[in-house]
Amino acid sequence: MLKVAVLGGSGYTGSELVRLLLKHPDVEVTAVTSERSSGLFISDVFLHFRDSTLRFESLDVKALAKKADLFFLCLPHKTSQETVAFFHNAGKRVIDLSADYRLKSAKEYKEWYKTPHRYSPLLKKAVYGLPEIYRKKIKKASIIANPGCYPTGAILGLAPILGEDFIHANSIIVDSKSGTSGAGRSPSTPFMFCEVNESVRAYAITVHRHTPEIEQELSFLSNSKIKLIFTPHLIPMDRGILSTIYVRIKKNVTLSGIQKLYHQFYRNEPFVRVLKNGRYPSTKAVKGTNFCDMSLFLDRRSGRDQTLIIVTAIDNLLKGASGTAIHNMNIMYGFDESTGLLSAPVFP
């Protein structure tokens, strides 16, 4: 049995990770940390863990290093840097769900996160943990930088066409809507019920920290520097992200041809579903699952270039976070990739 620990297990992402790991047949959860809930049984905080005898404990890295072989970090951005470095130097493998090791450029990290990266040499060792793109590298990695939730839907939606010569790569617009769990579990006025209920609003326009992450990965895939427009929105639901992506086409193509390209690209992927022509992805259809659903539409009405419209839907806490983390673990340790992740959608 693989011994794993979850650091930061009292947040939405961490608790989902613990829930899935406790049901994984090849894993033993040996430690779960939480500073605010240290000493409490995890069932005292989350009633659905009532059959577990695990207690939350404080983040003592030296003590924790003796308890597990793989560490999942669900810690706040900026605070994971040192913890990742410690476990890496101790010969442990790490899956970091923060943003601290996603960007390859320390300069860009400082620009967007307003703090220096104190372990910048490790940025080159960290593998961006999107299984559909980096499966071979993930298998051998010691540090996995788990993708952000918005980037997951955007990158998967665009990956099949970025190597093609029929798109204007710098015409990309990503419009995304997210449920409030994406903001985390810590109390904050903008995310209180009365602030969010019966309201939709855009936020962090031109300055969202997932922008450089999306651009970095799209640039790698296209072998060219990509800049895009990314606008996130907050909508009054618990979980889920729906992204509508627009890209201009510079050659005459058919929708059936593009659909064939997508089906071929994702033909062996267990968690990407390219829907039939005319079907629309929805957050409800992927809620509680590790699936990314996507559909393709071609708009010829503009009179200039055609516009390809890609719609993707994911559960931000699973495919956008904890589910992908477990998918990465399965790849790293040679488990069947779907183990612990083939749950039915939560409906309604």
Protein Blocks (a to p, Z undefined) as FASTA:
>chain_A
ZZdddehilbmklmmmmmmmmmpmkbccfbdcdfklgoiafklmmmklmmpcbdcddddf
klmmmmpmbdcdfbdehjlmmmmmmmmmnopacddfbfklmpmblklmmmmnopacfklm
mmmmpccfbfklmmmmmmmpmbdcdddfklmmmmmmmmmmmmpckbcfklcccdddddfk
lnojadcfklgmklmgopacdehehiafklmmmmmmmmmmnopacdddddddddddfbdc
ddddddddfbdcdfklmmmmmmmmmmmpckbccddehiacdfklmgoiabdcddddddfk
nopacdddddddddfklmmmmmmmmmmmmmmnopafkgopaccdddZZ
